Amino acid sequence: MGRAVVLSGCDGSGKTTVARALSSYLAASHRASTHWLRGSHLHVSLLYRLLSKTKTFSGADNPYYKLSVPPALRGLFALLEFTGFLPQLLARRLRLLFSDVVVCDRGVLDFLVWVSATLRCEGFLGTALGRFLLALASRERPVVLTARLDVLRRRADVPPSFLKAEYAYYTVLARYIASITVDTSSSRPARTAAEVLYRLEL
């Protein structure tokens, strides 16, 4: 089975750009592929698009779908998000069977932050599902890309309040889960990719 290089971090930290640079470099000497994750997947994305048009779910907690889930439903929606995320995890495992290296744009850590921040579900990490996903994230040992908050604000296209919440979650969780943390505040993507390759000994 191949090796997964998982890039995690806030909006604006450079995950997608660095993932492309890593994939391009590794493809010259490895069977390399890239796997992309987003926030909500499949049926969850479609449901959010529908619910965002209703008064009950009107809000801005989720800046991508322009909706807010009522507090009483947040636990249910966390489970719903997981049903959309699980097939993506399985697809990633299959890809590892046929690749030497899979560069992953986002991983389990990003899903944890996504659910906690967009659903304003602060207690999610303490639930049985949250603890299970924390264990999976620890096994992934992601490379966490970070930057100063003012730099992230300039790069990202999400509201400052959401970015601040994201930043807080990543800052705390990276201490326990990350294999390495790389600051991209003043680094070009190619240089960041080179640092990741060097520190992971690839």
C-alpha positions as CSV (number, residue, x, y, z in Angstrom):
1,M,0.0,0.0,0.0
2,G,1.2,3.5,-0.8
3,R,2.0,6.4,1.5
4,A,-0.5,9.2,2.0
5,V,0.8,12.8,2.4
6,V,-2.2,14.6,3.9
7,L,-2.2,18.5,3.8
8,S,-4.4,20.1,6.3
9,G,-5.1,23.7,7.4
10,C,-7.3,26.8,7.3
11,D,-8.7,28.4,4.2
12,G,-5.9,30.4,2.6
13,S,-3.1,28.3,4.1
14,G,-2.0,27.0,0.6
15,K,-3.2,23.4,0.7
16,T,-4.4,23.1,-2.8
17,T,-1.5,25.0,-4.4
18,V,1.1,23.0,-2.4
19,A,-0.7,19.7,-3.2
20,R,-0.4,20.5,-6.9
21,A,3.3,21.3,-6.6
22,L,4.0,18.1,-4.6
23,S,2.1,15.9,-7.0
24,S,3.9,17.4,-10.0
25,Y,7.3,16.7,-8.4
26,L,6.6,13.2,-7.1
27,A,5.1,12.1,-10.4
28,A,8.6,12.2,-12.0
29,S,9.8,9.3,-9.8
30,H,6.8,7.7,-8.2
31,R,3.3,6.4,-9.0
32,A,1.8,9.5,-7.6
33,S,-1.8,10.6,-7.5
34,T,-3.8,13.3,-5.8
35,H,-7.0,13.0,-3.8
36,W,-9.1,16.1,-3.1
37,L,-11.6,16.5,-0.3
38,R,-14.0,19.3,0.2
39,G,-16.4,20.2,3.0
40,S,-19.7,18.6,2.5
41,H,-20.0,15.8,-0.1
42,L,-22.6,14.1,-2.3
43,H,-26.1,14.1,-0.8
44,V,-25.1,16.5,2.0
45,S,-24.0,19.1,-0.5
46,L,-27.3,18.8,-2.4
47,L,-29.3,18.9,0.8
48,Y,-27.5,22.1,2.0
49,R,-28.2,23.8,-1.3
50,L,-31.9,23.0,-0.9
51,L,-32.1,24.0,2.8
52,S,-30.2,27.3,2.3
53,K,-33.4,28.5,0.5
54,T,-35.6,27.9,3.5
55,K,-36.2,30.4,6.4
56,T,-35.5,27.8,9.1
57,F,-31.9,27.3,7.9
58,S,-31.2,30.9,6.9
59,G,-27.9,32.1,8.3
60,A,-24.2,32.3,7.8
61,D,-22.6,29.7,10.1
62,N,-21.7,27.8,6.9
63,P,-20.1,30.4,4.6
64,Y,-20.1,28.2,1.6
65,Y,-23.8,27.3,1.6
66,K,-25.1,30.4,3.4
67,L,-27.0,28.5,6.1
68,S,-27.2,27.8,9.8
69,V,-28.4,24.5,11.3
70,P,-30.7,25.0,14.3
71,P,-29.0,23.9,17.6
72,A,-31.4,21.0,18.2
73,L,-30.4,19.4,14.8
74,R,-26.6,19.9,14.9
75,G,-25.9,16.4,16.3
76,L,-28.0,14.8,13.5
77,F,-26.3,16.9,10.9
78,A,-22.9,15.9,12.2
79,L,-23.8,12.3,11.5
80,L,-25.2,13.3,8.1
81,E,-21.9,15.0,7.2
82,F,-20.1,11.8,8.2
83,T,-22.3,9.7,5.8
84,G,-21.0,12.0,2.9
85,F,-17.4,11.9,4.1
86,L,-17.1,8.1,4.6
87,P,-17.2,7.2,0.9
88,Q,-14.4,9.7,0.3
89,L,-12.3,8.0,2.9
90,L,-12.9,4.7,1.3
91,A,-12.0,6.0,-2.1
92,R,-8.7,7.3,-0.7
93,R,-7.9,3.9,0.7
94,L,-8.5,2.3,-2.7
95,R,-6.3,4.9,-4.4
96,L,-3.5,4.0,-2.0
97,L,-3.6,0.4,-3.3
98,F,-2.5,1.6,-6.7
99,S,-0.1,4.4,-5.9
100,D,3.3,4.8,-4.3
101,V,2.3,8.2,-2.9
102,V,-1.1,9.9,-2.7
103,V,-1.0,13.6,-2.1
104,C,-4.2,14.4,-0.2
105,D,-5.7,17.9,-0.2
106,R,-7.4,17.8,3.2
107,G,-8.0,14.9,5.6
108,V,-9.8,13.8,8.7
109,L,-8.5,16.7,10.7
110,D,-10.1,19.1,8.2
111,F,-13.4,17.2,8.4
112,L,-13.4,17.6,12.2
113,V,-12.8,21.3,11.9
114,W,-15.4,21.7,9.2
115,V,-18.1,20.0,11.3
116,S,-17.2,21.8,14.5
117,A,-17.0,25.3,12.8
118,T,-19.8,25.2,10.3
119,L,-22.3,23.5,12.6
120,R,-21.1,25.5,15.6
121,C,-20.9,22.1,17.3
122,E,-18.2,22.8,19.9
123,G,-18.9,19.5,21.7
124,F,-18.5,17.3,18.6
125,L,-14.9,16.4,19.4
126,G,-16.1,14.9,22.6
127,T,-18.8,12.6,21.1
128,A,-18.2,9.0,20.2
129,L,-17.9,9.9,16.5
130,G,-15.7,12.8,17.2
131,R,-13.3,10.7,19.3
132,F,-13.2,8.0,16.6
133,L,-12.3,10.6,14.0
134,L,-9.7,12.1,16.2
135,A,-8.1,8.7,16.4
136,L,-8.2,8.4,12.6
137,A,-6.7,11.9,12.2
138,S,-3.9,11.0,14.5
139,R,-3.1,7.9,12.4
140,E,-3.0,10.1,9.2
141,R,-0.4,12.4,10.8
142,P,-1.2,15.3,8.5
143,V,1.1,18.1,7.5
144,V,-0.6,21.2,8.8
145,L,-0.1,24.3,6.8
146,T,-0.6,27.5,8.7
147,A,0.0,31.3,8.3
148,R,-0.5,34.4,10.3
149,L,-4.2,35.3,10.8
150,D,-3.8,38.6,8.9
151,V,-2.2,36.7,5.9
152,L,-5.0,34.1,5.9
153,R,-7.6,36.9,5.9
154,R,-6.0,38.4,2.7
155,R,-5.9,35.0,1.0
156,A,-9.2,33.4,2.0
157,D,-12.6,34.1,0.7
158,V,-14.5,33.3,3.9
159,P,-15.8,35.7,6.6
160,P,-13.3,36.7,9.3
161,S,-15.4,35.3,12.0
162,F,-15.4,31.8,10.4
163,L,-11.7,32.0,9.7
164,K,-11.0,32.9,13.3
165,A,-13.0,29.8,14.5
166,E,-11.1,27.6,12.0
167,Y,-7.8,29.0,13.0
168,A,-8.5,28.3,16.7
169,Y,-9.4,24.7,16.0
170,Y,-6.4,24.0,13.8
171,T,-4.0,25.7,16.2
172,V,-5.1,23.5,19.1
173,L,-5.5,20.2,17.3
174,A,-2.3,20.5,15.3
175,R,-0.3,20.3,18.5
176,Y,-1.5,16.7,19.1
177,I,-2.2,15.4,15.5
178,A,0.3,17.0,13.0
179,S,3.4,15.2,11.9
180,I,4.8,18.6,11.0
181,T,3.6,22.2,10.9
182,V,4.7,24.5,8.1
183,D,4.2,28.3,8.2
184,T,3.4,29.6,4.7
185,S,3.0,33.3,5.7
186,S,6.0,34.4,3.6
187,S,6.9,31.3,1.7
188,R,6.2,30.6,-2.0
189,P,4.3,27.3,-2.8
190,A,7.3,25.7,-4.4
191,R,9.5,26.5,-1.4
192,T,6.8,25.1,1.0
193,A,6.5,21.9,-1.1
194,A,10.3,21.5,-1.0
195,E,10.2,21.9,2.8
196,V,7.5,19.3,3.1
197,L,9.4,16.8,1.0
198,Y,12.6,17.4,3.0
199,R,10.9,17.1,6.4
200,L,9.0,14.0,5.4
201,E,12.1,12.5,3.8
202,L,10.4,11.9,0.4
